[in-house]
C-alpha cells in the first residue's frame, strides 16, 4: 500500500463523511422544524410503557433520518439542559437513537447486490452514485426553489457517500491477496484487540456509521470473518460515545445524565454480547465464527447489537435514570441561573426550539420589569426599604437578559425558519434594549422614592392627582405592550403609541402646573425636582414601550415594508389611531389639565 493509496483512502473516508453530513443536514432543512418539534412534543403517556415505546420509536426514526445518534443525543442533552424535556423522556429516545444509527450500514449493504443483469447492476451504489450526484448537482445549478435545493442536497450527499465507499473499496481491493494484511486481520480475532481497534477508529473519526462503513468496505477483500467483525463492531459502539461525552461538557447534571445513559447503554451492550458470544465460543464453540462476512452481515451485526440492547434496557429506563442520578447526582442549580442555561448552545442545532427558548426568556424578562414597575410605583405611596432586594434581583436578571439574549439570538440559523419566526427574531432583537431601558427607569423611580422618604418630600394635592394619573397611564401602556407581546394581541399593540403620545403631553402640562405651584408657594424646589424626575421617568417608560410596540405590530402585520425604526402606529392604523388618542386624552389628559379644579 503506497502513499498514493493512503491518500486515496483518506479521500474516500473524507467523501464518505462529507456525504453523510450533507445528506443529514439537507434532510433536516427539508423537514424544517418538524424533527425538533417532534422531539420537543415528546411526552409520557398515561398508560405504562407507552411513553417509553413512543420515545424509542421517535429516537429510531429521527436518527435514521439525520444519520447520527451523536447528533440526536446532543440535541437531547440540549433539550434536557434547557428544561424542554425531562430525563425520563430523553432516555428512551437515546435507546432508539442507537438503533437508528444503523440505517447507514443497511443502505451500504446494497453493494452486495450481484451484477447478473443490467437492472441489478444499476442498483449497485457504484452505478447509481454518479446518477444521484449528477441529478442533485443539476437541480442545485438550475433550481431557485429552496425545497428543491434541499432535495438536491440529499441526492448529492448520498451520491458522494457512495463515491467515498467505492473509493475505499478500490484502495482495499489489492490487499485481498496480501499475506501481511491477512495476518493483521487475523490478530483482530483476539477480542480485546478487535474491540480496541474498533473503539480507536470510531473515536478518531467520531462516527460509528463511518467506521462501520469502512469495515464494510474492508469486507470486500474477503479477509473479514465473523471472529474479526464482532469485536470490532463492539468497539465501534463504544467509540461513538466519545462525541457524546464531549458534547456534555458544560451542561447541567441532568444533561450529563443523558450522556451517561448513552455511555451505559453501549457499555452494557458490549459486556452482554462479549460474555454471550465468547462464553459460547469457548464452551460449546460457534462454527460460523470462521466464516467470511459481507456488507449485509456487518450491517445485521451492527443492527443486532443496538436493537437487542435497546429492547433489553427499554423496560428499565426509569432504573437507568436513577442509576445515572446516583453516579452524577441531581440538579441543584440556582433557579435564576437555570433560566439562562436554557439558552443552550446545543439548541442552536434546532433553530425552532432555540428561538422558542428566547421567547420564553423574553417573557420572563417582561414579567420582572412589570413587577419592578408595580413595586417601585408603590414605594411612592407606601415606602418599604425591604422592597429593594426584589427590585435589585429583578434588575440584575433584566440586565443579563439583554446581554445573553442578544448574543444568543444572532447565532440562530434563520435559513430553516418560517417567515413568522424570522419576524420574531427581529421583534426580540430590536425590543431587548428598549425593554432594558424600561427596567432602568423603574429602578430610577424606586431611588427617587427613597430620596423622597429620606428628605421628607411631599407633593401638593393637585401634584398627587397628576402623578397618580401619570402612573396609571404608564402602567396601562406597559400592560398593553406586554399583553400584545405575549398574546399577539393587535388591538393592545396599536394602543401603546397613542397612549405614549398622551403621556408626553401630560408631562408638558404637569411641568407648567408645577412651575405655577412653585410661584404660588404651594411646593418647594426639592419636591419640584422629584416631581420633574418622576414625570420624566414615566414619560420615558411609555416612549420605550411605544418603540417596542412598533416591532410587535410589524411582526403581527408581517409587513416588511413598514419601517418600525422611523414609522408610527398611525401609518398602519390610520383613523383608528386618532380615535384611540382621543380616548386617552379624555381618560388621562383632561384630569391632569383640571387637577387644580379637582382639588378645590
N, C-alpha and C positions, 0 to 999 in steps of 0.2 A: 504494500500500500504506500504509494509515493506521496509527495507533498501536494500534487495536483488533486489526487483522490481525496486527501484530507480536506482540502479547500472545498471540493465539490460536496463532501459530506456536510461541512458546516453550512454551505449554501443551501443544501437540501433541508437541514434542520431549521435554518432561518426562514425559508419559504413556508415550511410546514407551520411554524409558529405564527408567522405573519398571516397566512391564510386563515388559520383558526381564529386569530384575533379579529381580522377583518370581517369574517363571516358572523362571529358573535356580536360585534358592535353594530353591524348592519341590521341584524335581526332585532336587536334592542331598539334601534332607531325606528325600524318599520313598525314595531309594536307600540312606539311612543311610550307613554307612562303606564301601559296596561300591565306589564310584568311587575313593575314596582307596586302598582295599586293592588294587584292580586296578593302579593306578599303582605302589603300593609293591611289589607282587609282580612287577613287570616285570623280566625277566632276559634276558640274551643267550642265544642258542641255540648249540648245538654246531655246527649247520650254518651256514655262512657266509651272511650276508644275511637269514636267517630272523628273527633277533632284531630287526634294523632294521625289517623289514616289520611285525612284531608291534607294535613301539613306534609306528610310523607309524599303524597301524590304530587302536591304542588312543587315541593323541592325537586322531585324527579323530573317533572315537566319543564320547569324553568331552567334547570341546569342542562337538560338535554338541548334546550334551545340556545342558551348562551355558551355552551360547550366548556364550562369551567365550574367545578364545585368550589374552587377557591373564591371565584367572583361572587357566587351565591352566598357563601358563608361569610365573606367580608361584608356583603350587604346586610346580612343578618346581624353581624356584630354591630354595624352602624345603627340598625333599627333598634336593637336592644339597648345600645348605649344612649340612644336618643329617647328611649321610653316608648317607642311606637309599638313594639312587641314585647311580650313577656317571655322570660326564659323558657317556660314550659311550652310556649307556642313555637319557639325557634328550634328546639332540639329535634322534633320530628322532621322539620324541614331540612336540617343538617343531615339526618339519616337518609332522606330521599335524595339530597344533593349528591351524595356519594354514588348512588345508583345512576343518577342522570349523567354523571361524568363518564360513564362507559359508552355513551352514544357514539362518540367519535370512532372508537375501535370497531363498533358494529358497522359503521359506514365504510371503514377501511377494509373490512373483510371482503368487500366487492372485488378486491384484487385477486381473490382466489377463483373468480369465475373463469371457466375454461374458454378456449378460443376455437371451438369446433365449427362455428359458423359466424357470419357477419354480425348477426344480432347480438350474440354473446360477446363478440369482440368489442362491439360498441359500448357494451355495459361495463367494460373494464375501465377503472379510473384512468389508466394511461391513455385511453382512447377519448373519453369524454371530458378530461381535464382541459385540453385546448379549446373544446367547443364551449364549455362553461365560461372560461376566461374570455374567449373571443366575444361571445354574446353579451357578457357583462360589460366589457370594455366598450362595445358598440353603443350600448344603452347610455353609459356614462358620458360618452362623447356627444351624442345627438339628442338625448332627452333632457328637458329642462324641469321635469316634474320631480319633486323631492322623493316621492314614494317610489318612482321608477328607479331613481339613483340608489335608493336603499336596497331594492330588489337586486339591482346590478351588483352592489357590494357583496351580497350573499353569494351570487354566482361566481364573481371573481375570486372571493375568498375561498370558496370550495374548490375552484379550479387550481388556485395557487397551492392550496393544501395538498391536492393530489399530485401536482407537479413536484412539490417537495418530497412527497412519499416515493414517487417514481425515481427521482434523482438519488435518494438514499439507497434504493434497491439496486440501482446501477452501480453505485460505489461498492456495495456489499457483494454483488454477483461474483466477481473474480475470487472472493475469499472462500467460495464454496469448495474449491479444490485445495485450499491451503492447509497443510497439516498443523502449522502453528496456530492458525485461527481455530481449528477444530480442538486443539489442545486447550486453548484459553477457555473455550466454551465448556469443555468438559470439567474444568475447575469450578465453574459456577454450579455444577451439580452438588457441590458442597453447600448445604442450605444456608449456612451463615455467610459464606462469601457471596452467594446469589442475592441474599437479602441486602447485604451492604452495597452491592453493585447497583441494584435497583433503587435503593434509598439515595445513594450519592448522585446518580444521574438525574433523578427526578428533582432532588433538592437544588441542583445546579440550574437546570432549565426551568424549574418552577412550574411544571405542568405534567401531571400524570398522563393526560391524553397524549401529549407529545412523546413522552418516554415509552408509553405502550406502543405508539405508532412506530417508533424506532425499533422496538422489539419485533413488531410485525414485519417491518422491512427486513430485519435480520433473518426472520423465519424463511424468507425466500431462498436463503443459501442452503437450507436443508440441514443446518448444523444445530438447530434448536430443538431440544427434546422437552417432554413434559418435566423431566427432572431438572432441567435448566430453567424453563419458563416459570414454573411455580414459585420458587423462592424469589426470583427477580420481580415478579408481579406483586408478591407480598411486600417486598422492599419498596416498590414504586408507590404502593398505597400508604406506606409510612412516610416516604419522602415528600409527598404532596402536602403534608402538614406544615412544612416549613413556611410556606406563604401565609398560611392562616395564623401561625404563631407571630409572624412579623406584623400582620395586619391588626393584631390585638394590642400592640404596643401603644400605650397612652389611653386606652379605653378604660371604662369603669369596670368594677368587679363583675357585674352581670354580663357585660360584653365579653370579658375574658373567660367567663364560664362557658360561653358559646364556643370559643376557640378550643377550650379544654375538652368539651364534649366531642368535638371533631377529632381531636387527638386520641381520646379514649376509645372512640369508635374504631379507629384504624388499628390501635394497639390491641384491642380485644379481637378484632378480625384476624390480625396477624398471629396472635397466640392461639386462637381457636383452630385456624387452618394448619398452622405449624404442628400443633400437637396431634390433630386428627390425621393429617396426611402422613407425617413421618412416624407417628405411632403405629399406623397400619403398615407403612413401608418396612419398618424394622421388626415387625412381629409376623404378620402373615404374608407381607410382600404385595406390591402393586405392579403387575407386569406392564401396564401401559406407560410407566414412567420412562421407559427407554424409547418409546415411540416418537417419531418426528412430528412436530406441531406445525400447523399452518396459521394464516392470519385469523381464520374463523375460530380455531381452537384457542388462540390467545385472547380474542375478543370475548369468548364464552367464559374463560377462566377469570378475566377481569370483571365481567358481569357477575359471575357466580360469587366471587369474593365479596363484592359490595352488596349484592341483593340478599344473600343469605345472612350476612352480618346485620344488615338493617332490619330484616324480618325478625331476627332473634332479639334485637335490642329495642325494637319499636314498642312492645308492651311494657318495657321498663323505662320509658322516657322520664317519668317522674323521679324514679330512683337514680337515674343518671344525673338529673338536675340536682338532686340532693347531694350526690357524691361530689359534684363539682363545687357545690357550696361548702362542703366540709374541707375540701382541699384549698380553695381560694379564699373562702369567707364571703359574707354577704355585704351588699352595698350599704354604706353608712354616710355618703357624701351629704354636705350641706344642701338644703333644698334650693337655695338661690343658685348655687354653683351648678346644680343639676340642670337648671334651665338653659344655661349656656352650653353645657355638654351636649344638649340635644342638637346643636348645630355641628354635628359630627362631620369631619372631612370625608368619611366613608360614604355619607349620604350624597355627596356630590356626584357619585356614580349613578344616582337615581334622582335626577333633577326635579321631578314632580314632587317627591317626598321632601327633598331639601327645601323647596320653596314653601311647601305647606308648613314645615317647621319654622321658617322665617315668619310666616303669617301668624302662627300661634304665639311666637315670642313677641311679635309686634303688638298683639292684643294684650299680652301681659304687661308690656311697657305702657300701653294706654291705660290699663286699669290702675297702675301705680301712679300715673300722672293725675288721673281722676281722683284717686284717694288723697293725693297731696293737695290738690286744689280744694277739696272739701275740708281737709284738716287745717290748711293754712287760713282759709277764709273764716273758719270757726274761731280761730285764735284772735281775730279782730274783735269778735263779740265776747268770747269767753276764753281768756288766756290760760294755757296749760303747758308748762315747761316740759312735761313728760312727752308731749306730742312730737318733740324734735327728734327723738330716737327713731320713730317710724318715718318721719319726713326724710331724715338723712339716709336711712336704709333704702327707701324707695328712690331717692335721688341718685344714689350710688348705682342702683340697678338700672335706672334710665340712662345714665351716662355710659355705662358699659354696653347697654343695648345698642346705642348709637355706633360705638366703635366695632363691636362684634358683628352686628347685622350688616353694616356697610362692607366690611372686609369679606364677609362670607357670601353675601348675595351676588356680588360682582363676579364670583367664581362659578356661579351656576351656569351650566351649558344651556343656552336658550334654543339651540337648534332642534331639540326634541319636544319643546313645549308648545302648547296651544296658543292662539292669539291672546285669549283672556289671561293666560298665565304670564305671557310676556308683558301685558299691560300691568299685571300685579307686581312684577319685578320693578317696573318703572314707578308705580304708585308707592311702593315701600321705600325704594331707594331715594326718591325725591321728597318723601314725607319725613324721613327719620330726623333730619336736622331741625325742622320746624317743631316736631314733637319734643325734641330735647330742649329747645328754647322755651317752649311752653312750661316744661318741668322746671327750668331755671327760674322763670318768673313766679312760679308757685312758691318756690323757696324764698325768693325775694319778698313776697307778701308775708311769709312767716317771720322773716327777720325784721320787717317793718313793724309787724305786730309786737314783736319782742321789744323794740325800741320804744314803741308807744306805751307799753306796760312799764318799762323801766323809768321813762321820763314823765309818766302820768299824763300822757297826751290824750285829749278827748276832742271829739268833733261837736260842732253845734248841731241842733236838732235837724235843721234843713240839710246840713252836711251829712248827717247819718242817713237820712232818707235817700239822698243822692248816691251815697256809697253802697247802700243796701241794694238799690235799684241796679247799679252797675254790676255788682256781684252776681245778681240773679241773671242779668243779661249775658255776662261772660260764662256763667255756669250753663245756660241754655245753649250757647254757641258750642261749648265743649260737648255737651250731651248730644246735640245734633251731629257733630262731627264723628264722635266715637260710635254712635249708633249706625251712621251711614257706612263707616268703615267695616264694622263687624257684621252688619246685616245686609250690606249692599243696598241701602235704602236711598233711592234717588231723591225722594221728597225731603228727607232730612239734609242731604248733602247740599242741595241748592238753597237751603235756608241759612247756611252758615255765613256766606259772604255779605248778604244784605244786613244781617244782624251785626257783623263786624263793622260795616259802614255806619250803622246806627250808633254803635258804641263809640266810634271815633267822633261823631258829632256830639255825643253825650259828654265826652271828655272836654271838648272845647267849651260847652255851656257850663259845665261844672267848674272849669278854671275861671271863667268870668264871674260866676256866682261867688266863688271863694275869695277872689280879689275884692269883691264888693263887701263881703263879710269882714275881711281884714280891715278895710277902710272904716267900717262901722264899729270895729272893736269887738265883734262877736267871736273872734278866734285870734290866736296869736301866730307868730312866724313858725314855731315848731309844728303846730298842728297843720299849718298850711303846707309845710314841706312834706309831712307824712301823707297828707291828702293828695298832693300832686303825685308823689311817688306811687301810691296805691292805684290811682286812676290811670297812670301811665302803664303799670303792670297789667291791669285788666284790659287796657286797650291793645297792648302788645300780644297778650294771650289770644284775644279774639282775632287779631290780624294774622298771626301764625296759623290759627285754626282755619281762617279763610284760605290761606295758601294751601293747606293740606286738602281742604275740600275740593279744590280745583283738580288735584291729582285723582281724587276719588271719583269725581264726575267724569273725568276723561276716560277712566277705566270702564265705568258703567255705560258711557255713551259709545265706547270702543271707537272713538273718533281721533285718529292720528293727526288730522289737520288742526285740531284745537290746540292752541299754544297756551298751556296752563301756566307757563312761567310769566307771560305778559298779558294773557287774556283775563276775562272775568266771567262769572256765572251768567251775567246778563247777556253775554254773547251767545249762550246756548238757550237760556230760559226766556229771554225777551220780556214780554209783558208780565210774566209770572214773577220775575224779579221785582218789578215795580210794586206789585200787589203785596209781596212779602215784606218789602221795605216799609210800605205804608202801614202794614200791620204792626211791625216792630216799632215804628215811630209813635203809634198810638199807645203801645204797651209800655215802652221804656222812655222814649224821648220826651213825651208830654209830661209824665210825672216829674222828670228832672227839671223841665222848664218851669214848672209851677211848684217846686219844692217849698219855696218860701211861703206861698199861699197856703199850702197844706199844713204848715206848722202854725200859722196864725189862725 
